[in-house]
Amino acid sequence: MEGDPGEEAKCLITIRLIRSFEHRNWKALILRDVRLSWLTEDLIGKIQTEVQLSKIPETFKKFMGYDTLKIEYQPHGFKTNDPLINTFDEPSLTLQLGLQLRAQGIQDGTEISYFHKADYVKYVISNGMI
């Protein structure tokens, strides 16, 4: 915690913007000052703002298909063998609208993938994961 004992700590979270599963095209976006009391919608708003302010390529800024957030990695946890996205434990890793980040297992140092759900489903099917 910082300063005031009643003040909530600010976390650092990495967002993996996945533009294309087929071409394995993604960029990392580091978000500072994320509060675990935020709702998923608040995080999406922060991501959208930071994407526009960042120096990532225009194709990531103009892509309008981002609609799903999924936990990729937790600190001190295991990493998946797939270098693009974690395809395990679907329901518990996908963030739900209307819930606080803390309640969904987000903590300081978490990596979250942000992508287009329909493209993800095609990717999983084409790799024989379903």
DSSP file (Angstrom, degrees, kcal/mol; ACC not computed):
  #  RESIDUE AA STRUCTURE BP1 BP2  ACC     N-H-->O    O-->H-N    N-H-->O    O-->H-N    TCO  KAPPA ALPHA  PHI   PSI    X-CA   Y-CA   Z-CA
    1    1 A M              0   0    0      0, 0.0     2,-0.4     0, 0.0     7,-0.1   0.000 360.0 360.0 360.0 155.8    0.0    0.0    0.0
    2    2 A E        -     0   0    0      5,-0.3     5,-0.2     2,-0.3     2,-0.1  -0.936 360.0 -38.1-121.5 143.9    1.1    3.5   -0.5
    3    3 A G  S    S+     0   0    0     -2,-0.4     0, 0.0     3,-0.1     0, 0.0  -0.234 116.8  47.8  55.5-113.7    0.6    6.6    1.6
    4    4 A D  S >  S-     0   0    0      1,-0.1     3,-1.8    -2,-0.1    -2,-0.3  -0.387  75.8-137.0 -64.4 128.9   -2.8    6.6    3.2
    5    5 A P  T 3  S+     0   0    0      0, 0.0    -1,-0.1     0, 0.0    -2,-0.1   0.772 105.2  53.2 -60.4 -24.9   -3.7    3.3    4.8
    6    6 A G  T 3  S+     0   0    0      2,-0.1     2,-0.3    -5,-0.0    -3,-0.1   0.551  87.6 102.8 -85.8  -7.2   -7.2    3.5    3.3
    7    7 A E  S <  S-     0   0    0     -3,-1.8    -5,-0.3    -5,-0.2     2,-0.2  -0.592  74.7-122.9 -81.6 134.7   -5.9    4.0   -0.2
    8    8 A E        -     0   0    0     -2,-0.3    -2,-0.1    -7,-0.1    -1,-0.1  -0.515  29.7-109.0 -75.8 141.0   -6.0    1.1   -2.5
    9    9 A A        -     0   0    0     -2,-0.2    27,-0.5     1,-0.1     2,-0.4  -0.336  26.9-127.4 -67.1 149.9   -2.7    0.0   -4.1
   10   10 A K  E     -A   35   0A   0     25,-0.1     2,-0.2    26,-0.1    25,-0.2  -0.854  25.9-152.1-100.8 136.3   -2.2    0.6   -7.7
   11   11 A C  E     -A   34   0A   0     23,-3.3    23,-2.4    -2,-0.4     2,-0.5  -0.662  11.8-131.6-108.4 160.8   -1.1   -2.4   -9.8
   12   12 A L  E     +     0   0A   0     -2,-0.2    97,-2.9    20,-0.2     2,-0.4  -0.960  30.1 179.8-109.6 126.7    0.9   -2.9  -13.0
   13   13 A I  E     -A   31   0A   0     18,-2.6    18,-3.3    -2,-0.5     2,-0.5  -0.979  21.2-140.1-130.4 140.2   -0.8   -5.1  -15.6
   14   14 A T  E     -Ab  30 111A   0     96,-2.1    98,-3.0    -2,-0.4     2,-0.5  -0.879  14.1-158.0-100.6 128.3    0.4   -6.2  -19.0
   15   15 A I  E     -Ab  29 112A   0     14,-3.2    14,-2.6    -2,-0.5     2,-0.9  -0.921   5.4-151.8-106.0 127.0   -2.3   -6.3  -21.8
   16   16 A R  E     -Ab  28 113A   0     96,-3.3    98,-2.7    -2,-0.5     2,-0.8  -0.850  10.5-155.5 -98.1 101.1   -1.5   -8.5  -24.8
   17   17 A L  E     -Ab  27 114A   0     10,-2.7    10,-1.8    -2,-0.9     2,-0.8  -0.681   8.3-160.6 -78.4 110.4   -3.4   -6.9  -27.7
   18   18 A I  E     +A   26   0A   0     96,-2.5    98,-0.4    -2,-0.8     8,-0.2  -0.834  19.3 170.6-100.0 108.7   -3.9   -9.8  -30.2
   19   19 A R  E    S+     0   0A   0      6,-2.1     2,-0.3    -2,-0.8    -1,-0.2   0.852  70.9  11.5 -83.3 -39.0   -4.6   -8.4  -33.6
   20   20 A S  E   > -A   25   0A   0      5,-1.7     5,-2.4     1,-0.1    -1,-0.3  -0.950  46.9-171.8-147.9 122.4   -4.4  -11.7  -35.5
   21   21 A F  T > 5S+     0   0    0     -2,-0.3     3,-0.7     3,-0.2    -1,-0.1   0.881  92.8  57.8 -73.4 -40.2   -4.3  -15.3  -34.3
   22   22 A E  T 3 5S+     0   0    0      1,-0.3    -1,-0.2     2,-0.1    -2,-0.0   0.892 118.4  30.1 -58.0 -42.9   -3.6  -16.6  -37.8
   23   23 A H  T 3 5S-     0   0    0      2,-0.1    -1,-0.3     0, 0.0    -2,-0.2   0.334 105.9-123.5-100.1   5.5   -0.4  -14.4  -38.2
   24   24 A R  T < 5 +     0   0    0     -3,-0.7     2,-0.7     1,-0.2    -3,-0.2   0.912  51.5 166.1  51.4  47.8    0.4  -14.5  -34.5
   25   25 A N  E   < +A   20   0A   0     -5,-2.4    -6,-2.1     2,-0.0    -5,-1.7  -0.850   6.3 140.0-101.3 109.9    0.4  -10.7  -34.5
   26   26 A W  E     -A   18   0A   0     -2,-0.7     2,-0.3    -8,-0.2    -8,-0.2  -0.980  30.5-158.6-147.7 158.5    0.3   -9.1  -31.0
   27   27 A K  E     -A   17   0A   0    -10,-1.8   -10,-2.7    -2,-0.3     2,-0.4  -0.984  21.3-122.9-137.0 147.5    1.7   -6.3  -29.0
   28   28 A A  E     -A   16   0A   0     -2,-0.3     2,-0.4   -12,-0.2   -12,-0.2  -0.729  19.9-168.2 -92.0 140.2    2.2   -5.7  -25.3
   29   29 A L  E     -A   15   0A   0    -14,-2.6   -14,-3.2    -2,-0.4     2,-0.5  -0.991  12.8-146.3-127.2 120.2    0.7   -2.7  -23.6
   30   30 A I  E     -A   14   0A   0     -2,-0.4     2,-0.5   -16,-0.2   -16,-0.2  -0.771  12.0-163.1 -91.2 124.3    1.8   -1.9  -20.0
   31   31 A L  E     -A   13   0A   0    -18,-3.3   -18,-2.6    -2,-0.5     3,-0.3  -0.933   6.2-170.4-109.2 124.3   -0.9   -0.4  -17.8
   32   32 A R  E     +     0   0A   0     -2,-0.5   -20,-0.2   -20,-0.2   -21,-0.1  -0.689  64.2  31.4-104.2 162.4    0.1    1.3  -14.6
   33   33 A D  E    S+     0   0A   0     -2,-0.3     2,-0.4     1,-0.2    -1,-0.2   0.830  73.9 160.9  61.8  36.0   -2.1    2.6  -11.8
   34   34 A V  E     -A   11   0A   0    -23,-2.4   -23,-3.3    -3,-0.3     2,-0.4  -0.751  29.4-145.4 -86.5 132.6   -4.8   -0.1  -12.3
   35   35 A R  E >   -A   10   0A   0     -2,-0.4     3,-1.7   -25,-0.2    66,-0.2  -0.842   9.6-142.1-101.7 134.7   -7.0   -0.5   -9.3
   36   36 A L  T 3  S+     0   0    0    -27,-0.5    66,-2.5    -2,-0.4    65,-0.3   0.633  99.3  66.8 -70.6 -12.6   -8.3   -4.0   -8.4
   37   37 A S  T 3  S+     0   0    0     64,-0.2    -1,-0.3    63,-0.2    -3,-0.0   0.578  79.4 109.1 -81.8  -9.6  -11.6   -2.5   -7.4
   38   38 A W  S <  S-     0   0    0     -3,-1.7    63,-2.5    62,-0.1    64,-0.2  -0.293  71.4-122.4 -63.1 150.2  -12.3   -1.5  -11.0
   39   39 A L  B >>  -E  100   0B   0     61,-0.2     4,-1.7    62,-0.1     3,-0.6  -0.499  30.4-103.7 -82.1 163.0  -15.0   -3.3  -12.9
   40   40 A T  H 3> S+     0   0    0     59,-1.4     4,-2.3    56,-0.4     5,-0.2   0.876 123.9  58.1 -54.5 -38.7  -14.0   -5.1  -16.2
   41   41 A E  H 3> S+     0   0    0      1,-0.2     4,-2.2     2,-0.2    -1,-0.2   0.866 102.5  53.2 -61.6 -37.4  -15.6   -2.2  -18.1
   42   42 A D  H <> S+     0   0    0     -3,-0.6     4,-2.2     2,-0.2    -1,-0.2   0.900 108.7  49.7 -64.1 -40.9  -13.3    0.3  -16.3
   43   43 A L  H  X S+     0   0    0     -4,-1.7     4,-2.7     2,-0.2    -2,-0.2   0.911 108.8  51.9 -64.5 -42.6  -10.3   -1.8  -17.5
   44   44 A I  H  X S+     0   0    0     -4,-2.3     4,-2.6     1,-0.2    -2,-0.2   0.915 109.6  50.1 -60.1 -43.3  -11.6   -1.9  -21.0
   45   45 A G  H  X S+     0   0    0     -4,-2.2     4,-2.1     2,-0.2    -1,-0.2   0.908 110.9  48.8 -61.2 -42.6  -12.0    1.9  -21.0
   46   46 A K  H  X S+     0   0    0     -4,-2.2     4,-2.6     2,-0.2    -2,-0.2   0.907 111.5  50.1 -63.4 -42.6   -8.4    2.3  -19.7
   47   47 A I  H  X S+     0   0    0     -4,-2.7     4,-2.7     1,-0.2     5,-0.2   0.945 110.0  49.7 -61.0 -48.6   -7.1    0.0  -22.4
   48   48 A Q  H  X S+     0   0    0     -4,-2.6     4,-1.5     1,-0.2    -1,-0.2   0.888 113.2  46.7 -60.3 -40.2   -8.9    1.9  -25.2
   49   49 A T  H  X S+     0   0    0     -4,-2.1     4,-1.3    -5,-0.2    -1,-0.2   0.939 114.1  46.6 -65.5 -47.8   -7.5    5.2  -23.9
   50   50 A E  H  X S+     0   0    0     -4,-2.6     4,-1.4     1,-0.2    -2,-0.2   0.837 106.9  57.9 -67.5 -33.5   -4.0    3.9  -23.6
   51   51 A V  H  < S+     0   0    0     -4,-2.7     3,-0.4     1,-0.2     5,-0.3   0.930 107.5  47.8 -60.8 -44.4   -4.0    2.2  -27.0
   52   52 A Q  H  < S+     0   0    0     -4,-1.5    -1,-0.2     1,-0.2    -2,-0.2   0.814 115.8  44.6 -67.1 -29.7   -4.8    5.6  -28.6
   53   53 A L  H  < S+     0   0    0     -4,-1.3    -1,-0.2    -5,-0.1    -2,-0.2   0.619  99.7  90.3 -88.2 -14.3   -2.0    7.3  -26.6
   54   54 A S  S  < S-     0   0    0     -4,-1.4    -3,-0.0    -3,-0.4   -25,-0.0  -0.169  81.0-120.4 -81.9 174.3    0.6    4.6  -27.2
   55   55 A K        +     0   0    0      2,-0.0     3,-0.1     3,-0.0    -1,-0.1   0.076  66.7 129.3-100.9  22.1    3.2    4.3  -29.9
   56   56 A I  S    S-     0   0    0     -5,-0.3     5,-0.1     1,-0.1   -29,-0.0  -0.370  72.1 -75.4 -73.2 159.7    2.0    0.9  -31.1
   57   57 A P    >>  -     0   0    0      0, 0.0     3,-1.3     0, 0.0     4,-1.2  -0.133  39.3-116.3 -57.9 150.3    1.3    0.4  -34.8
   58   58 A E  H 3> S+     0   0    0      1,-0.3     4,-2.6     2,-0.2     5,-0.3   0.791 110.1  68.6 -57.7 -31.9   -1.8    2.0  -36.3
   59   59 A T  H 3> S+     0   0    0      1,-0.2     4,-1.0     2,-0.2    -1,-0.3   0.841 102.3  46.6 -61.0 -31.4   -3.3   -1.4  -37.3
   60   60 A F  H <4 S+     0   0    0     -3,-1.3    -1,-0.2     2,-0.2    -2,-0.2   0.836 112.9  49.5 -76.2 -33.7   -3.7   -2.2  -33.5
   61   61 A K  H  < S+     0   0    0     -4,-1.2    -2,-0.2     1,-0.2    -1,-0.2   0.855 114.8  43.2 -72.4 -35.2   -5.2    1.3  -32.9
   62   62 A K  H  < S+     0   0    0     -4,-2.6     2,-0.3     2,-0.0    -1,-0.2   0.664  85.3 107.6 -87.3 -17.5   -7.7    1.0  -35.8
   63   63 A F     <  -     0   0    0     -4,-1.0     3,-0.3    -5,-0.3    -4,-0.0  -0.471  45.0-175.6 -66.0 123.5   -8.8   -2.6  -35.1
   64   64 A M        +     0   0    0     -2,-0.3    -1,-0.1     1,-0.2    -4,-0.0   0.314  59.8  89.1-103.1   6.8  -12.3   -2.5  -33.7
   65   65 A G        +     0   0    0    -46,-0.1    52,-0.3    51,-0.1     2,-0.2   0.535  47.8 121.4 -87.6  -6.0  -12.7   -6.3  -33.0
   66   66 A Y        +     0   0    0     -3,-0.3    50,-0.3     1,-0.2     3,-0.1  -0.396  23.0 137.6 -60.7 122.6  -11.3   -6.4  -29.4
   67   67 A D        +     0   0    0     48,-2.8     2,-0.4     1,-0.2    49,-0.2   0.411  47.8  63.3-145.7  -1.5  -14.1   -7.8  -27.3
   68   68 A T  E     -C  115   0A   0     47,-2.1    47,-2.1     2,-0.0     2,-0.4  -0.993  52.1-160.8-137.5 137.0  -12.7  -10.4  -24.9
   69   69 A L  E     +C  114   0A   0     -2,-0.4    26,-2.5    26,-0.4     2,-0.4  -0.957  16.9 175.4-113.7 132.4  -10.3  -10.3  -22.0
   70   70 A K  E     -CD 113  94A   0     43,-2.3    43,-3.2    -2,-0.4     2,-0.3  -0.999  35.5-110.7-140.2 135.1   -8.6  -13.5  -20.8
   71   71 A I  E     +C  112   0A   0     22,-2.9    41,-0.3    -2,-0.4     3,-0.1  -0.465  33.0 177.0 -65.5 125.4   -6.0  -14.1  -18.1
   72   72 A E  E     -     0   0A   0     39,-2.8     2,-0.3     1,-0.3     8,-0.3   0.824  64.2  -0.9 -94.2 -42.9   -2.8  -15.2  -19.8
   73   73 A Y  E     -C  111   0A   0     38,-1.7    38,-2.6     6,-0.1    -1,-0.3  -0.992  54.6-154.1-155.3 139.0   -0.4  -15.4  -16.9
   74   74 A Q    >   -     0   0    0      4,-0.3     3,-2.2    -2,-0.3    36,-0.1  -0.904  43.0 -92.8-110.1 144.2   -0.5  -14.9  -13.1
   75   75 A P  T 3  S+     0   0    0      0, 0.0     3,-0.1     0, 0.0    35,-0.1  -0.304 113.1  10.8 -55.1 136.7    2.7  -14.0  -11.1
   76   76 A H  T 3  S+     0   0    0      1,-0.2     2,-0.1    -3,-0.0    -3,-0.0   0.614 109.8 112.9  67.4  14.6    4.3  -17.2   -9.8
   77   77 A G  S <  S-     0   0    0     -3,-2.2    -1,-0.2     1,-0.1     2,-0.2  -0.415  73.7 -85.9-103.2-176.0    2.0  -19.3  -11.9
   78   78 A F        -     0   0    0     -2,-0.1     2,-0.3    -3,-0.1    -4,-0.3  -0.586  33.7-133.5 -91.1 155.6    2.7  -21.5  -14.9
   79   79 A K        -     0   0    0     -2,-0.2    -6,-0.1    -6,-0.1     2,-0.0  -0.827  24.1-113.9-104.5 148.3    2.9  -20.3  -18.5
   80   80 A T        -     0   0    0     -2,-0.3     6,-0.1    -8,-0.3    -1,-0.1  -0.301  16.8-123.3 -74.1 161.1    1.2  -22.1  -21.3
   81   81 A N  S    S+     0   0    0     -2,-0.0    -1,-0.1     4,-0.0     5,-0.1   0.705  93.6  85.9 -77.1 -20.4    3.1  -23.9  -24.1
   82   82 A D        -     0   0    0      3,-0.2    -2,-0.2     1,-0.1     5,-0.0  -0.731  69.6-155.7 -82.6 117.8    1.3  -21.8  -26.7
   83   83 A P  S    S+     0   0    0      0, 0.0    -1,-0.1     0, 0.0     3,-0.1   0.634  86.9  50.7 -71.4 -11.3    3.3  -18.5  -27.1
   84   84 A L  S    S-     0   0    0      1,-0.3     2,-0.3   -63,-0.0    -2,-0.0   0.911 119.9 -12.4 -92.3 -48.9    0.2  -16.6  -28.3
   85   85 A I        -     0   0    0     28,-0.0     2,-0.6   -64,-0.0    -1,-0.3  -0.997  62.5-106.5-156.5 150.8   -2.6  -17.3  -25.8
   86   86 A N        -     0   0    0     -2,-0.3    27,-0.1     1,-0.1   -13,-0.0  -0.705  30.3-178.2 -78.7 118.9   -3.5  -19.5  -22.9
   87   87 A T        +     0   0    0     -2,-0.6     3,-0.3   -15,-0.0     2,-0.2   0.265  47.5 102.5-104.0  11.4   -6.1  -22.0  -24.2
   88   88 A F  S    S+     0   0    0      1,-0.2     5,-0.1     2,-0.1    -2,-0.0  -0.588  78.2   8.6 -95.2 156.2   -6.7  -23.7  -20.9
   89   89 A D  S  > S-     0   0    0     -2,-0.2     4,-1.3     3,-0.1     3,-0.3   0.866  71.3-170.2  48.9  55.3   -9.6  -23.4  -18.3
   90   90 A E  H >> S+     0   0    0     -3,-0.3     4,-1.4     1,-0.2     3,-0.7   0.859  70.5  45.4 -44.4 -61.6  -11.8  -21.2  -20.4
   91   91 A P  H 34 S+     0   0    0      0, 0.0    -1,-0.2     0, 0.0     3,-0.2   0.877 114.1  45.8 -62.1 -40.3  -14.6  -20.1  -18.1
   92   92 A S  H 34 S+     0   0    0     -3,-0.3    -2,-0.2     1,-0.2    -3,-0.1   0.707 114.3  48.1 -79.0 -16.8  -12.5  -19.2  -15.1
   93   93 A L  H << S+     0   0    0     -4,-1.3   -22,-2.9    -3,-0.7     2,-0.5   0.660  90.2  89.3 -95.2 -17.8   -9.8  -17.2  -17.1
   94   94 A T  B  < S-D   70   0A   0     -4,-1.4   -24,-0.3   -24,-0.2     2,-0.2  -0.695  80.9-124.2 -83.7 126.6  -12.2  -15.1  -19.2
   95   95 A L        -     0   0    0    -26,-2.5   -26,-0.4    -2,-0.5     2,-0.4  -0.464  22.4-142.3 -73.5 140.1  -13.1  -11.8  -17.5
   96   96 A Q    >   -     0   0    0     -2,-0.2     3,-1.2     4,-0.1   -56,-0.4  -0.819  17.2-112.2-104.9 140.3  -16.8  -11.1  -17.0
   97   97 A L  T 3  S+     0   0    0     -2,-0.4     3,-0.1     1,-0.2    -1,-0.0  -0.386  99.2  29.1 -65.3 145.9  -18.4   -7.7  -17.3
   98   98 A G  T 3  S+     0   0    0      1,-0.3     2,-0.3    -2,-0.1    -1,-0.2   0.418  96.8 106.8  86.5  -1.6  -19.8   -6.2  -14.1
   99   99 A L  S <  S-     0   0    0     -3,-1.2   -59,-1.4     1,-0.0    -1,-0.3  -0.844  72.9-109.6-111.7 148.6  -17.3   -7.9  -11.8
  100  100 A Q  B  >  -E   39   0B   0     -2,-0.3     4,-0.6   -61,-0.2   -61,-0.2  -0.385  25.0-123.0 -69.3 151.3  -14.4   -6.3  -10.0
  101  101 A L  T >4>S+     0   0    0    -63,-2.5     5,-2.1   -65,-0.3     3,-1.2   0.904 111.4  56.0 -61.6 -42.2  -10.9   -7.3  -11.2
  102  102 A R  G >45S+     0   0    0    -66,-2.5     3,-1.6     1,-0.3    -1,-0.2   0.891 103.1  54.9 -57.6 -41.6   -9.9   -8.5   -7.7
  103  103 A A  G 345S+     0   0    0    -67,-0.3    -1,-0.3     1,-0.3    -2,-0.2   0.664 105.7  54.1 -68.0 -16.2  -12.9  -11.0   -7.7
  104  104 A Q  G <<5S-     0   0    0     -3,-1.2    -1,-0.3    -4,-0.6    -2,-0.2   0.262 124.3 -99.0-103.6  10.6  -11.7  -12.4  -11.0
  105  105 A G  T < 5 +     0   0    0     -3,-1.6     2,-0.2     1,-0.3    -3,-0.2   0.567  69.2 151.7  89.2   9.4   -8.2  -13.2   -9.7
  106  106 A I      < +     0   0    0     -5,-2.1    -1,-0.3    -6,-0.1     2,-0.3  -0.548  15.0 163.1 -75.1 138.4   -6.4  -10.2  -11.1
  107  107 A Q    >   -     0   0    0     -2,-0.2     3,-2.0   -95,-0.1     2,-0.1  -0.902  48.5 -59.5-144.7 172.7   -3.3   -9.1   -9.1
  108  108 A D  T 3  S+     0   0    0     -2,-0.3   -95,-0.2     1,-0.3   -97,-0.0  -0.354 123.4  21.9 -57.7 128.0   -0.2   -7.0   -9.6
  109  109 A G  T 3  S+     0   0    0    -97,-2.9    -1,-0.3     1,-0.3   -96,-0.2   0.438  85.6 148.3  94.0   0.9    1.9   -8.4  -12.5
  110  110 A T    <   -     0   0    0     -3,-2.0   -96,-2.1   -98,-0.3     2,-0.5  -0.407  38.7-143.6 -68.1 143.0   -1.0  -10.3  -14.3
  111  111 A E  E     -bC  14  73A   0    -38,-2.6   -39,-2.8   -98,-0.2   -38,-1.7  -0.936  18.2-170.1-105.8 132.8   -0.9  -10.5  -18.1
  112  112 A I  E     -bC  15  71A   0    -98,-3.0   -96,-3.3    -2,-0.5     2,-0.4  -0.983  14.9-140.0-126.7 132.3   -4.2  -10.3  -19.8
  113  113 A S  E     -bC  16  70A   0    -43,-3.2   -43,-2.3    -2,-0.4     2,-0.5  -0.733  12.5-163.5 -89.0 139.5   -4.9  -11.1  -23.5
  114  114 A Y  E     +bC  17  69A   0    -98,-2.7   -96,-2.5    -2,-0.4     2,-0.3  -0.990  31.4 134.6-125.4 119.9   -7.4   -8.7  -25.3
  115  115 A F  E     - C   0  68A   0    -47,-2.1   -48,-2.8    -2,-0.5   -47,-2.1  -0.870  59.4 -77.7-155.3 177.0   -8.7  -10.1  -28.5
  116  116 A H     >  -     0   0    0    -98,-0.4     4,-1.9   -50,-0.3     3,-0.4  -0.839  36.7-147.0 -92.3 118.8  -11.7  -10.8  -30.9
  117  117 A K  H  > S+     0   0    0     -2,-0.6     4,-2.4   -52,-0.3     5,-0.2   0.864  94.4  53.8 -57.7 -43.7  -13.6  -13.9  -29.6
  118  118 A A  H  > S+     0   0    0      1,-0.2     4,-1.9     2,-0.2    -1,-0.2   0.885 109.5  49.0 -62.3 -38.2  -14.7  -15.2  -33.0
  119  119 A D  H  > S+     0   0    0     -3,-0.4     4,-2.1     2,-0.2    -1,-0.2   0.880 110.0  52.4 -66.7 -37.3  -11.0  -15.2  -34.2
  120  120 A Y  H  X S+     0   0    0     -4,-1.9     4,-2.6     2,-0.2    -2,-0.2   0.914 107.0  51.5 -64.2 -44.0  -10.0  -17.0  -31.0
  121  121 A V  H  X S+     0   0    0     -4,-2.4     4,-2.4     1,-0.2     5,-0.2   0.917 110.3  49.1 -61.2 -43.6  -12.6  -19.8  -31.5
  122  122 A K  H  X S+     0   0    0     -4,-1.9     4,-2.7     1,-0.2    -1,-0.2   0.907 111.0  51.3 -60.1 -41.8  -11.4  -20.3  -35.1
  123  123 A Y  H  X S+     0   0    0     -4,-2.1     4,-1.3     2,-0.2    -2,-0.2   0.921 110.8  47.1 -62.1 -46.2   -7.8  -20.5  -33.7
  124  124 A V  H  <>S+     0   0    0     -4,-2.6     5,-2.6     1,-0.2     6,-0.5   0.917 114.7  46.5 -64.2 -44.0   -8.7  -23.1  -31.1
  125  125 A I  H ><5S+     0   0    0     -4,-2.4     3,-1.7     1,-0.2    -2,-0.2   0.917 110.2  52.7 -65.0 -43.8  -10.6  -25.2  -33.6
  126  126 A S  H 3<5S+     0   0    0     -4,-2.7    -1,-0.2     1,-0.3    -2,-0.2   0.754 108.8  50.8 -67.3 -23.0   -7.9  -25.1  -36.2
  127  127 A N  T 3<5S-     0   0    0     -4,-1.3    -1,-0.3    -3,-0.2    -2,-0.2   0.285 116.1-114.7 -95.9   9.7   -5.3  -26.2  -33.7
  128  128 A G  T < 5S+     0   0    0     -3,-1.7    -3,-0.2     1,-0.1    -2,-0.1   0.798  75.4 132.0  67.5  29.9   -7.4  -29.2  -32.6
  129  129 A M      <       0   0    0     -5,-2.6    -4,-0.2     1,-0.2    -1,-0.1   0.537 360.0 360.0 -92.0  -6.7   -8.0  -27.9  -29.1
  130  130 A I              0   0    0     -6,-0.5    -1,-0.2    -5,-0.2    -5,-0.1   0.371 360.0 360.0-116.2 360.0  -11.7  -28.5  -29.1
